[in-house]
């Protein structure tokens, strides 16, 4: 499940409960930042990467 690829963030969150729980646990600002790159987020790994990057940059 960790390596499965989806079309975009919406598809990932709709079809992957683990990704959905991870995303819901993020602060609103991080969720907002991630949503701007939604077409690039196609795996759980990329979701974690974007969240980590957004937290480091403070955006």
ChimeraX attribute file (.defattr): number of C-alpha atoms within 10 A of each C-alpha:
attribute: neighborCount
match mode: 1-to-1
recipient: residues
	/A:1	8
	/A:2	10
	/A:3	10
	/A:4	11
	/A:5	15
	/A:6	18
	/A:7	13
	/A:8	15
	/A:9	24
	/A:10	16
	/A:11	16
	/A:12	22
	/A:13	21
	/A:14	11
	/A:15	12
	/A:16	17
	/A:17	11
	/A:18	14
	/A:19	20
	/A:20	16
	/A:21	11
	/A:22	14
	/A:23	18
	/A:24	12
	/A:25	11
	/A:26	13
	/A:27	11
	/A:28	11
	/A:29	13
	/A:30	19
	/A:31	17
	/A:32	14
	/A:33	17
	/A:34	23
	/A:35	15
	/A:36	11
	/A:37	13
	/A:38	18
	/A:39	14
	/A:40	15
	/A:41	24
	/A:42	20
	/A:43	23
	/A:44	23
	/A:45	15
	/A:46	15
	/A:47	22
	/A:48	16
	/A:49	14
	/A:50	21
	/A:51	20
	/A:52	13
	/A:53	15
	/A:54	17
	/A:55	15
	/A:56	9
	/A:57	7
	/A:58	10
	/A:59	13
